[in-house]
Amino acid sequence: MNRKLNLALWIGAGILAVVFLVASSTKLFVPKEKQVGMFGAASRWVEDFNPRALKAIGALEFLAAVGLIVPAVLGIAPVLVPLAATGAVLLFTGAVIMRLRRGERATLIGDLVYLAMAAFVAWGRFGPGSFTRRPVRERADRAPAP
């Protein structure tokens, strides 16, 4: 695997994991009333959701943060990394749709950047930067002799 691609995928997954950890902790532990004004216009969307929905979104974000890093670091079920990145793509797609419906164009850019980053990690970990793909040399060494 290309070292630069692998490094870029790790950096992207790490940034997304930090973003998800911060966002999930806010949604899981801060009351809805305090979340509404916490980040100014960027957090007004909270008004449209009930507290249980916010907790569910927070739980999904926490699972995404864990899924982007832990399976690869521990070497246990590393296929969960691209699946978590795909889940992140779905979360940010929902965020973009919600922002467009609310007319929050100024705060849309951040969500689009994170959406692109999640798509990059999903593409990379499913494709050329997969943890489950064996190097070509290793496959050639195990091929039966004619």
PyRosetta script that sets phi, psi and omega in degrees:
from pyrosetta import init, pose_from_sequence

init()
pose = pose_from_sequence("MNRKLNLALWIGAGILAVVFLVASSTKLFVPKEKQVGMFGAASRWVEDFNPRALKAIGALEFLAAVGLIVPAVLGIAPVLVPLAATGAVLLFTGAVIMRLRRGERATLIGDLVYLAMAAFVAWGRFGPGSFTRRPVRERADRAPAP")
pose.set_psi(1, 144.4)
pose.set_omega(1, 177.8)
pose.set_phi(2, -64.8)
pose.set_psi(2, 126.2)
pose.set_omega(2, -176.7)
pose.set_phi(3, -65.1)
pose.set_psi(3, -38.3)
pose.set_omega(3, -179.7)
pose.set_phi(4, -66.2)
pose.set_psi(4, -41.0)
pose.set_omega(4, 177.8)
pose.set_phi(5, -63.9)
pose.set_psi(5, -45.1)
pose.set_omega(5, 179.5)
pose.set_phi(6, -59.9)
pose.set_psi(6, -43.4)
pose.set_omega(6, 178.3)
pose.set_phi(7, -62.7)
pose.set_psi(7, -44.2)
pose.set_omega(7, 179.5)
pose.set_phi(8, -62.7)
pose.set_psi(8, -38.7)
pose.set_omega(8, 178.8)
pose.set_phi(9, -67.4)
pose.set_psi(9, -40.0)
pose.set_omega(9, 177.1)
pose.set_phi(10, -65.1)
pose.set_psi(10, -42.6)
pose.set_omega(10, 178.9)
pose.set_phi(11, -63.4)
pose.set_psi(11, -45.8)
pose.set_omega(11, 178.7)
pose.set_phi(12, -60.2)
pose.set_psi(12, -45.5)
pose.set_omega(12, 179.1)
pose.set_phi(13, -64.6)
pose.set_psi(13, -38.2)
pose.set_omega(13, 179.4)
pose.set_phi(14, -65.9)
pose.set_psi(14, -44.0)
pose.set_omega(14, 178.1)
pose.set_phi(15, -62.1)
pose.set_psi(15, -46.3)
pose.set_omega(15, 179.1)
pose.set_phi(16, -62.1)
pose.set_psi(16, -40.2)
pose.set_omega(16, -179.8)
pose.set_phi(17, -62.5)
pose.set_psi(17, -42.3)
pose.set_omega(17, 178.5)
pose.set_phi(18, -64.7)
pose.set_psi(18, -44.7)
pose.set_omega(18, 178.7)
pose.set_phi(19, -59.1)
pose.set_psi(19, -45.4)
pose.set_omega(19, -179.6)
pose.set_phi(20, -66.6)
pose.set_psi(20, -38.2)
pose.set_omega(20, 178.9)
pose.set_phi(21, -63.2)
pose.set_psi(21, -45.1)
pose.set_omega(21, 179.3)
pose.set_phi(22, -64.4)
pose.set_psi(22, -47.7)
pose.set_omega(22, -178.4)
pose.set_phi(23, -64.0)
pose.set_psi(23, -41.5)
pose.set_omega(23, -178.0)
pose.set_phi(24, -69.3)
pose.set_psi(24, -37.3)
pose.set_omega(24, 179.9)
pose.set_phi(25, -64.5)
pose.set_psi(25, -37.2)
pose.set_omega(25, 177.0)
pose.set_phi(26, -63.7)
pose.set_psi(26, -47.5)
pose.set_omega(26, -177.0)
pose.set_phi(27, -69.5)
pose.set_psi(27, -31.2)
pose.set_omega(27, -177.4)
pose.set_phi(28, -83.3)
pose.set_psi(28, -30.7)
pose.set_omega(28, -170.6)
pose.set_phi(29, -117.6)
pose.set_psi(29, -12.1)
pose.set_omega(29, -179.9)
pose.set_phi(30, -103.4)
pose.set_psi(30, 130.3)
pose.set_omega(30, 178.9)
pose.set_phi(31, -59.8)
pose.set_psi(31, 148.5)
pose.set_omega(31, -177.8)
pose.set_phi(32, -53.5)
pose.set_psi(32, -41.3)
pose.set_omega(32, -177.5)
pose.set_phi(33, -59.5)
pose.set_psi(33, -36.8)
pose.set_omega(33, 179.4)
pose.set_phi(34, -78.9)
pose.set_psi(34, -29.0)
pose.set_omega(34, 180.0)
pose.set_phi(35, -66.8)
pose.set_psi(35, -33.4)
pose.set_omega(35, -174.2)
pose.set_phi(36, -55.1)
pose.set_psi(36, -45.1)
pose.set_omega(36, -177.7)
pose.set_phi(37, -103.6)
pose.set_psi(37, 6.0)
pose.set_omega(37, -173.1)
pose.set_phi(38, -61.2)
pose.set_psi(38, -44.3)
pose.set_omega(38, -176.8)
pose.set_phi(39, -119.1)
pose.set_psi(39, 28.1)
pose.set_omega(39, 177.9)
pose.set_phi(40, 68.4)
pose.set_psi(40, -138.2)
pose.set_omega(40, -176.6)
pose.set_phi(41, -63.7)
pose.set_psi(41, -26.6)
pose.set_omega(41, -178.1)
pose.set_phi(42, -68.3)
pose.set_psi(42, -18.7)
pose.set_omega(42, -178.1)
pose.set_phi(43, -110.8)
pose.set_psi(43, 12.6)
pose.set_omega(43, 179.6)
pose.set_phi(44, -68.3)
pose.set_psi(44, -22.8)
pose.set_omega(44, -179.1)
pose.set_phi(45, -60.7)
pose.set_psi(45, -24.9)
pose.set_omega(45, -178.7)
pose.set_phi(46, -56.7)
pose.set_psi(46, -29.5)
pose.set_omega(46, -179.4)
pose.set_phi(47, -59.0)
pose.set_psi(47, -27.6)
pose.set_omega(47, -176.4)
pose.set_phi(48, -82.4)
pose.set_psi(48, -4.9)
pose.set_omega(48, -174.8)
pose.set_phi(49, -120.3)
pose.set_psi(49, 147.8)
pose.set_omega(49, 175.1)
pose.set_phi(50, -82.9)
pose.set_psi(50, 162.5)
pose.set_omega(50, -177.0)
pose.set_phi(51, -57.3)
pose.set_psi(51, -35.7)
pose.set_omega(51, 178.9)
pose.set_phi(52, -66.6)
pose.set_psi(52, -39.1)
pose.set_omega(52, 177.7)
pose.set_phi(53, -64.7)
pose.set_psi(53, -39.7)
pose.set_omega(53, 177.5)
pose.set_phi(54, -63.1)
pose.set_psi(54, -41.1)
pose.set_omega(54, 177.5)
pose.set_phi(55, -63.6)
pose.set_psi(55, -40.4)
pose.set_omega(55, 178.9)
pose.set_phi(56, -64.3)
pose.set_psi(56, -43.5)
pose.set_omega(56, 177.2)
pose.set_phi(57, -62.2)
pose.set_psi(57, -42.6)
pose.set_omega(57, 177.8)
pose.set_phi(58, -61.4)
pose.set_psi(58, -40.4)
pose.set_omega(58, 178.2)
pose.set_phi(59, -64.7)
pose.set_psi(59, -42.0)
pose.set_omega(59, 177.2)
pose.set_phi(60, -63.4)
pose.set_psi(60, -40.0)
pose.set_omega(60, 178.4)
pose.set_phi(61, -66.0)
pose.set_psi(61, -39.1)
pose.set_omega(61, 177.2)
pose.set_phi(62, -63.9)
pose.set_psi(62, -44.1)
pose.set_omega(62, 177.9)
pose.set_phi(63, -62.5)
pose.set_psi(63, -36.9)
pose.set_omega(63, 177.0)
pose.set_phi(64, -64.0)
pose.set_psi(64, -43.6)
pose.set_omega(64, 179.6)
pose.set_phi(65, -59.6)
pose.set_psi(65, -46.2)
pose.set_omega(65, 179.7)
pose.set_phi(66, -66.4)
pose.set_psi(66, -45.1)
pose.set_omega(66, -176.9)
pose.set_phi(67, -66.6)
pose.set_psi(67, -24.8)
pose.set_omega(67, 179.7)
pose.set_phi(68, -76.3)
pose.set_psi(68, -23.1)
pose.set_omega(68, -173.3)
pose.set_phi(69, -119.9)
pose.set_psi(69, -52.5)
pose.set_omega(69, -168.6)
pose.set_phi(70, -59.1)
pose.set_psi(70, -47.4)
pose.set_omega(70, -178.6)
pose.set_phi(71, -59.3)
pose.set_psi(71, -38.1)
pose.set_omega(71, -179.3)
pose.set_phi(72, -72.0)
pose.set_psi(72, -41.0)
pose.set_omega(72, -179.2)
pose.set_phi(73, -65.3)
pose.set_psi(73, -42.2)
pose.set_omega(73, -178.6)
pose.set_phi(74, -83.6)
pose.set_psi(74, -15.7)
pose.set_omega(74, -178.1)
pose.set_phi(75, 72.6)
pose.set_psi(75, 18.9)
pose.set_omega(75, 179.9)
pose.set_phi(76, -107.6)
pose.set_psi(76, 115.4)
pose.set_omega(76, 179.6)
pose.set_phi(77, 52.9)
pose.set_psi(77, 56.5)
pose.set_omega(77, -179.0)
pose.set_phi(78, -63.5)
pose.set_psi(78, -11.4)
pose.set_omega(78, 176.1)
pose.set_phi(79, -65.6)
pose.set_psi(79, -15.6)
pose.set_omega(79, 178.1)
pose.set_phi(80, -69.0)
pose.set_psi(80, -22.5)
pose.set_omega(80, -179.0)
pose.set_phi(81, -62.6)
pose.set_psi(81, -54.0)
pose.set_omega(81, 178.3)
pose.set_phi(82, -66.6)
pose.set_psi(82, -27.9)
pose.set_omega(82, 176.2)
pose.set_phi(83, -68.0)
pose.set_psi(83, -40.2)
pose.set_omega(83, 176.4)
pose.set_phi(84, -64.8)
pose.set_psi(84, -39.5)
pose.set_omega(84, 178.0)
pose.set_phi(85, -64.7)
pose.set_psi(85, -37.2)
pose.set_omega(85, 176.4)
pose.set_phi(86, -65.4)
pose.set_psi(86, -40.4)
pose.set_omega(86, 174.8)
pose.set_phi(87, -61.7)
pose.set_psi(87, -37.6)
pose.set_omega(87, 177.2)
pose.set_phi(88, -64.5)
pose.set_psi(88, -38.9)
pose.set_omega(88, 176.3)
pose.set_phi(89, -59.2)
pose.set_psi(89, -43.2)
pose.set_omega(89, 179.4)
pose.set_phi(90, -65.9)
pose.set_psi(90, -41.5)
pose.set_omega(90, 177.8)
pose.set_phi(91, -61.0)
pose.set_psi(91, -46.2)
pose.set_omega(91, -178.6)
pose.set_phi(92, -72.5)
pose.set_psi(92, -28.7)
pose.set_omega(92, 173.7)
pose.set_phi(93, -63.2)
pose.set_psi(93, -43.6)
pose.set_omega(93, 175.8)
pose.set_phi(94, -62.1)
pose.set_psi(94, -39.4)
pose.set_omega(94, 179.2)
pose.set_phi(95, -65.0)
pose.set_psi(95, -40.7)
pose.set_omega(95, 179.6)
pose.set_phi(96, -65.1)
pose.set_psi(96, -44.6)
pose.set_omega(96, 179.2)
pose.set_phi(97, -61.3)
pose.set_psi(97, -43.7)
pose.set_omega(97, 179.7)
pose.set_phi(98, -63.0)
pose.set_psi(98, -42.5)
pose.set_omega(98, 179.6)
pose.set_phi(99, -64.3)
pose.set_psi(99, -40.8)
pose.set_omega(99, 178.6)
pose.set_phi(100, -64.2)
pose.set_psi(100, -42.3)
pose.set_omega(100, 179.2)
pose.set_phi(101, -63.6)
pose.set_psi(101, -35.5)
pose.set_omega(101, -179.5)
pose.set_phi(102, -84.9)
pose.set_psi(102, -6.5)
pose.set_omega(102, -179.5)
pose.set_phi(103, 74.5)
pose.set_psi(103, 23.9)
pose.set_omega(103, -179.1)
pose.set_phi(104, -90.9)
pose.set_psi(104, 67.8)
pose.set_omega(104, -176.3)
pose.set_phi(105, -68.2)
pose.set_psi(105, -31.9)
pose.set_omega(105, -177.4)
pose.set_phi(106, -66.9)
pose.set_psi(106, -32.1)
pose.set_omega(106, -178.1)
pose.set_phi(107, -95.9)
pose.set_psi(107, 3.2)
pose.set_omega(107, -177.8)
pose.set_phi(108, -73.1)
pose.set_psi(108, -31.1)
pose.set_omega(108, -173.3)
pose.set_phi(109, -61.2)
pose.set_psi(109, -43.4)
pose.set_omega(109, 178.9)
pose.set_phi(110, -59.3)
pose.set_psi(110, -44.4)
pose.set_omega(110, 179.2)
pose.set_phi(111, -63.7)
pose.set_psi(111, -38.6)
pose.set_omega(111, 178.0)
pose.set_phi(112, -66.1)
pose.set_psi(112, -37.1)
pose.set_omega(112, 177.9)
pose.set_phi(113, -65.0)
pose.set_psi(113, -46.3)
pose.set_omega(113, 178.7)
pose.set_phi(114, -65.9)
pose.set_psi(114, -35.7)
pose.set_omega(114, 176.3)
pose.set_phi(115, -60.9)
pose.set_psi(115, -46.5)
pose.set_omega(115, 179.1)
pose.set_phi(116, -63.6)
pose.set_psi(116, -39.8)
pose.set_omega(116, 179.5)
pose.set_phi(117, -64.9)
pose.set_psi(117, -43.4)
pose.set_omega(117, 178.3)
pose.set_phi(118, -64.1)
pose.set_psi(118, -40.5)
pose.set_omega(118, 178.1)
pose.set_phi(119, -64.0)
pose.set_psi(119, -38.8)
pose.set_omega(119, 177.7)
pose.set_phi(120, -63.0)
pose.set_psi(120, -45.0)
pose.set_omega(120, 179.9)
pose.set_phi(121, -65.2)
pose.set_psi(121, -43.0)
pose.set_omega(121, 178.7)
pose.set_phi(122, -61.5)
pose.set_psi(122, -48.4)
pose.set_omega(122, 179.0)
pose.set_phi(123, -59.6)
pose.set_psi(123, -47.6)
pose.set_omega(123, -176.3)
pose.set_phi(124, -65.7)
pose.set_psi(124, -41.0)
pose.set_omega(124, -177.5)
pose.set_phi(125, -81.2)
pose.set_psi(125, -20.8)
pose.set_omega(125, 171.4)
pose.set_phi(126, -82.2)
pose.set_psi(126, -29.3)
pose.set_omega(126, -173.1)
pose.set_phi(127, -107.8)
pose.set_psi(127, -114.4)
pose.set_omega(127, -170.5)
pose.set_phi(128, -66.3)
pose.set_psi(128, -22.0)
pose.set_omega(128, -179.3)
pose.set_phi(129, -107.4)
pose.set_psi(129, 26.7)
pose.set_omega(129, -176.4)
pose.set_phi(130, -64.4)
pose.set_psi(130, 141.3)
pose.set_omega(130, 176.1)
pose.set_phi(131, -77.0)
pose.set_psi(131, -21.5)
pose.set_omega(131, -175.3)
pose.set_phi(132, -94.3)
pose.set_psi(132, -9.5)
pose.set_omega(132, -179.2)
pose.set_phi(133, -79.1)
pose.set_psi(133, 129.4)
pose.set_omega(133, 177.0)
pose.set_phi(134, -85.9)
pose.set_psi(134, 146.1)
pose.set_omega(134, 177.1)
pose.set_phi(135, -61.5)
pose.set_psi(135, 152.2)
pose.set_omega(135, -178.4)
pose.set_phi(136, -58.9)
pose.set_psi(136, -41.4)
pose.set_omega(136, -179.5)
pose.set_phi(137, -57.9)
pose.set_psi(137, -43.9)
pose.set_omega(137, -178.1)
pose.set_phi(138, -65.1)
pose.set_psi(138, -40.0)
pose.set_omega(138, 178.8)
pose.set_phi(139, -66.9)
pose.set_psi(139, -37.8)
pose.set_omega(139, -179.8)
pose.set_phi(140, -67.7)
pose.set_psi(140, -34.6)
pose.set_omega(140, -179.8)
pose.set_phi(141, -67.8)
pose.set_psi(141, -29.9)
pose.set_omega(141, -177.3)
pose.set_phi(142, -93.4)
pose.set_psi(142, -1.5)
pose.set_omega(142, -179.5)
pose.set_phi(143, -68.5)
pose.set_psi(143, 139.6)
pose.set_omega(143, 179.6)
pose.set_phi(144, -66.2)
pose.set_psi(144, 144.7)
pose.set_omega(144, 179.9)
pose.set_phi(145, -75.1)
pose.set_psi(145, 142.6)
pose.set_omega(145, -179.1)
pose.set_phi(146, -73.6)
pose.dump_pdb("model.pdb")
